[in-house]
Amino acid sequence: MVLSQVINQLANPNTASSRRRRLYIPPSTNYPLFSYGGADDQRSFLSLDESGLVVTSPADDSDGASVSSARSLPSTLSSAHPSEDHALFHSWLLQEHLRRYSGVDSGGDNSDTGGSSSVCSGGSGGPAAAGGKPGARRGPRGDVARVRTTFAVEGRTIARYAAPLIVTFVLEHLFSIVSLLVVGHLGTDELAAVSLALMTLTISLAVFEGIATALDTLCPHAYGAGNHELVSVHVQRCVALSLVAYVPCAALWWHSDALLQHVIANDEVLRLTTQFLRILVAGGPPYIFFENAKRFLQAQGIFEAGTGVLFVCAPIHVFLSWYLVWNGRHGMGFAGAPVATVLNFWLMALLLVLYVAFVDGSRCWFGLCAPRRLFLNWGQVARLAVPGVVMLESEYVAYEIMTLLALYFGTAELAAQSAVASVASLTYMVPFAVSIAALTRIAHFVGAQNLYSCQVATKTGLLAGLAAAVLNCVVLYTFRRSIAGLFTDDAAVTELIVSLFSPLVPLLQICDGVASVASGILRAQGLQKIGGVINFVAYYAFAMPLAFVLTKATDLRLEGLWIGIGSGMFIIGVIETWVILTCDWDAVLHKAGLMNELAASDDDD
């Protein structure tokens, strides 16, 4: 089926235009290959392509004039004015460059594009070129290549994108809490084992979340450029790379007792932790697929899919966890918790496939890649994935180190630190959702080579991230005692939690929120490498050493830990924001165009 589609596309002159190598011939006034006079019957070589770009000029837009289906070479060149010839040719060449990346039609809703009525129906990015399906939405909202967006439009768009993402991330975060609550009542050994297993799971799965962040750059760029098939190819390559990387991870989980025996002194806790991780080996592949499939849909502006899937899976997960652990007839005890988690991962992946097949998102699916295409350009994916892994792991591991350091202060401090870290991780999902929404929008404009809208969307994203972070700060400070009461009735632990929320941790949420959005925008710009270096250096050359010194040399204890990690968040937010605001946007757009061209040309060969 897929092979026949490819053959038909190659044989069809209307669809083959997306795969042809275009040869731009400089116009010359010295040779009669092309004529530039005023004869009525003269046509440029580009006008022979009936699938050429259909563009309206600003003047035509105002009076509803008809549009031309051809773009001609400069028709006023004269050998008597070589300087004018050069200027006109340079202008034409620039237009041709922009034309190649403006492959998004206006079939979608233009309400968010300032009412743009431009139509792009061919060339490198038209419906035929992208292999799109009839009636398919060609861009996130209208013609992203031509629109001059506004702060109000981008603010509404980010809010609309972020709202379902917040619910999605919160529901995902609650899955681990369900396992803790269900297993915790079995005994202290079981609670300790599931806590250690979930910590190992979080650090391990962050690797595959980091690899999937490569799609935050690649897929929206390809979608914004109108190359829908390339979106599908990128996702499949990233899944394949992740599965290869999962093999050593699965082996590590299976033989985790060999490493954890140096950390866990209790033999029963060691046995239970290893059992939990071994069962989870079966849940790795569907989790990888789910994370990559989410990016596949997000690149198309579809953010509600993950929310809908998790709304279905969350209550099922709660029921399965309770049933498989506590049911007298079919319950499995401690092993029921990881089994429920594995079943939930597979259900999430299956429902997302059904969503694409029967609801929305299939416009960018062109079937499974041939093995030859699947293993091409892994270097491109890896160059974006590795910094993404570093950015995520830097913060994840830093939080785990804080928990381990809190062990030395006593039971009350450890309980307070665990509670505060859980709340901070939960509220972090708000600016993180804004980050994903902003980076998707910006990456669409980058892929479409829309410089002005890139800059507006970037500034709007930074402001939205700051607003979300300030909201977190106000909520945590205002309800600090109520939040503490949710975790414990112990007066000492309650006072420790309240002291951390008065107002140190809420203020640090502002730094963390800005850093999160800035990291997302760097991914949209394809600058993950810079973000990875900044995150790693900020946390491990400055933040964690400072936290260690403050806890040892002063009486700050838990406050010292948070001041240390908060300093890293502040450094990351300031430096990454400076990099974003001072970046060379022309270089960013040029690099994105080259990446799309390289991927498309390699697929053609």
Number of C-alpha atoms within 10 A of each C-alpha: 6 12 10 9 13 15 11 13 19 16 11 12 15 19 24 21 24 28 18 15 10 11 6 10 9 11 21 16 17 9 8 8 8 16 18 18 11 9 8 6 5 14 17 17 14 15 17 13 17 15 24 22 26 20 21 19 11 9 9 12 15 9 8 9 11 10 14 14 18 19 21 15 23 16 16 12 22 15 11 9 10 12 12 14 19 13 12 18 18 14 13 18 17 11 12 15 13 16 23 22 26 29 34 33 26 21 19 16 15 18 11 20 20 13 14 19 18 24 21 27 23 29 30 30 31 31 28 23 25 29 23 23 13 9 10 16 22 31 28 25 23 26 30 33 28 24 21 17 21 16 16 12 16 24 17 12 19 24 16 15 23 23 17 18 25 21 20 22 19 19 18 16 15 14 17 18 13 19 25 19 13 20 26 18 10 14 10 12 18 20 22 18 26 27 19 21 22 19 15 16 17 16 16 18 18 20 22 27 20 22 30 28 27 29 29 28 32 28 31 34 33 33 31 33 33 36 30 26 21 24 25 23 25 24 25 22 21 26 23 17 20 23 17 11 14 20 13 11 17 19 12 17 24 18 15 20 20 12 11 16 14 9 9 17 10 11 12 13 21 23 16 22 27 23 22 24 25 19 19 23 19 18 21 22 18 19 21 23 26 22 19 26 24 20 27 26 24 26 31 27 22 17 22 19 23 28 20 16 18 23 14 13 21 18 11 16 23 19 14 21 29 21 20 21 24 19 14 10 8 11 16 15 19 25 17 25 29 26 21 24 23 22 18 24 23 18 21 21 22 15 19 21 17 11 18 18 13 9 11 15 21 20 21 27 19 18 15 12 14 11 9 8 16 20 15 16 15 14 10 14 22 15 15 25 28 18 25 30 22 23 25 22 23 20 18 16 16 16 19 17 13 22 19 13 18 22 14 12 13 9 12 18 20 20 20 24 26 19 20 21 18 14 14 18 16 16 23 22 21 24 29 26 28 30 28 28 27 31 29 30 31 33 34 31 32 35 35 34 30 24 18 16 25 25 18 18 27 26 19 21 29 25 16 23 28 23 17 23 28 21 17 23 22 16 12 24 19 15 12 20 17 12 19 23 15 10 16 15 10 11 12 12 22 23 14 20 28 22 16 19 23 16 16 16 23 25 19 23 28 27 22 28 32 31 31 29 31 29 31 31 33 25 29 34 27 25 21 27 19 16 25 23 14 20 28 21 15 21 24 16 12 16 24 24 14 21 25 16 13 20 20 12 10 9 10 14 19 25 18 20 26 25 20 23 25 24 21 28 25 21 21 27 23 14 16 24 21 12 15 20 13 9 14 10 18 12 11 19 23 13 16 25 21 12 18 21 15 14 18 18 13 12 16 12 7
